[in-house]
Amino acid sequence: MKIYWTAIAMLLCVSGGCSRSAPPPPSAPEVAPTATIKDLMDAMVDPSAEFLFDNIVEIVDEKGIIDKTPKTDDEWKEVRRRALMLVEAPNLLVMPGRKVAKPGEKAEYPEVELVPEQIQKLIDDDRDAFVRRARRLQDTAALALKAIDARDKKELFSRLGDVDKACESCHLHYWYPNDKRAQAAAREEGVD
Amino acid sequence: MRICSLAIAALLTVSPAFAHHSNAAFDGDKVVVLKGTVTEWKWSNPHVWIFLSVDDDKGGRADWAIEGRTPGQLLRAGWSRSSLKPGDVITIDFSPAKDGTRTGLLTRVRLADGTVLGQAPAAQ
């Protein structure tokens, strides 16, 4: 009888009953970055920032003062959409695996700008610093969004100045660190 | 339609493509000094813009667009949004664009009353 029960126990084990651990949970789907940082700057960050800079502005010409700031609900909605892009774009910029540029892309002004490979190395060597700079853009854009929600044009103009500083801080470190004139202007502006 | 096309072409000629850029498009080793009449004054982030009409020495006028620093910086250097107005005659110093377009990077402005507006706060 003892042999009989031992045989049954062995059969259960080899059929998986005592050797198999719990099945692994299904792996979570992963998203993969496809666009480069340069692509995202070109498609999301630049157009959104440009729109805000161009529309929260006072222009004086021979016809008088042209106040381009939003007036209608629809205009405020559009401004809000663009600010939201600036708030969320940094999350995409810092996604692990995101490359700076496509292979073969060059600096436009190599006398002052780093080539994409150099920028990539700077980011890879200190990702925390890159994330901090991206976060700065996110934080300043969030304050601009707050001013938009309050429909406070004066505050928004000032907050867009801070968005510009966040942009310039990152650009001076990764994009054109050899631009002495821009560096000097940034020092005077307190951009670090 | 033709006027519209000409206006767009003129804008493309005198304005850089993007607000954010290095200063590499301008020749920092050169300073051009022009006297002209302000046609437009744009108090904007990330750079202010001065548009002016200058005698081209051929009996005509030439339109220039000069980019300055941020409004925040200029406020600390003594500027305000009312520093300029269309019709003001000014003398302007700037670094010209390397590509020959009629644009430049502002160094300073001298107003008709002699007031000089630079880009950095005066040294203490």
Contacts between the chains, C-beta under 8 A, distances in Angstrom:
chain1	res1	chain2	res2	distance
A	46	B	18	6.0
A	46	B	20	7.3
A	49	B	19	6.8
A	49	B	20	7.3
A	50	B	18	7.0
A	50	B	19	5.7
A	52	B	45	8.0
A	53	B	19	5.4
A	53	B	44	6.0
A	53	B	45	4.8
A	53	B	46	6.2
A	54	B	44	7.3
A	56	B	44	7.9
A	56	B	45	7.3
A	57	B	42	6.4
A	57	B	43	6.9
A	57	B	44	4.0
A	57	B	45	7.6
A	58	B	42	7.7
A	58	B	43	4.9
A	58	B	44	7.6
A	58	B	81	6.0
A	59	B	40	6.3
A	59	B	41	7.2
A	59	B	42	4.9
A	59	B	43	7.6
A	59	B	44	7.7
A	60	B	40	6.9
A	60	B	41	4.6
A	60	B	42	7.9
A	60	B	43	7.8
A	60	B	84	7.5
A	60	B	85	5.8
A	60	B	86	6.2
A	61	B	39	6.5
A	61	B	40	4.3
A	61	B	41	7.7
A	61	B	51	7.9
A	61	B	86	5.5
A	62	B	39	6.7
A	62	B	40	8.0
A	62	B	86	4.6
A	62	B	87	7.3
A	108	B	24	7.8
A	109	B	22	5.8
A	109	B	24	3.4
A	109	B	25	7.1
A	111	B	24	6.1
A	112	B	22	5.1
A	112	B	23	7.5
A	112	B	24	4.6
A	113	B	22	6.1
A	113	B	24	7.0
A	157	B	45	7.1
A	157	B	71	7.6
A	158	B	72	8.0
A	160	B	45	4.6
A	161	B	45	5.5
A	161	B	46	7.7
A	161	B	70	6.0
A	161	B	71	6.4
A	161	B	72	4.7
A	163	B	45	7.7
A	164	B	20	7.8
A	164	B	45	5.2
A	164	B	46	3.9
A	164	B	70	6.1
A	167	B	20	5.6
A	167	B	46	7.4
A	168	B	20	7.3
A	168	B	46	7.5
A	171	B	20	6.4
A	171	B	22	7.6
A	175	B	22	7.1
A	176	B	22	3.7
A	176	B	24	7.1
A	179	B	22	4.4
A	179	B	23	5.5
A	179	B	24	6.4
A	180	B	28	8.0
A	181	B	23	4.6
A	181	B	28	5.3
A	181	B	105	7.9
A	182	B	22	5.8
A	182	B	23	5.2
A	185	B	69	5.9
A	185	B	73	7.2
A	185	B	119	7.5
A	188	B	73	6.5
A	188	B	120	5.0
A	188	B	121	7.5
A	189	B	69	7.5
A	189	B	70	6.6
A	189	B	72	6.8
A	189	B	73	5.2
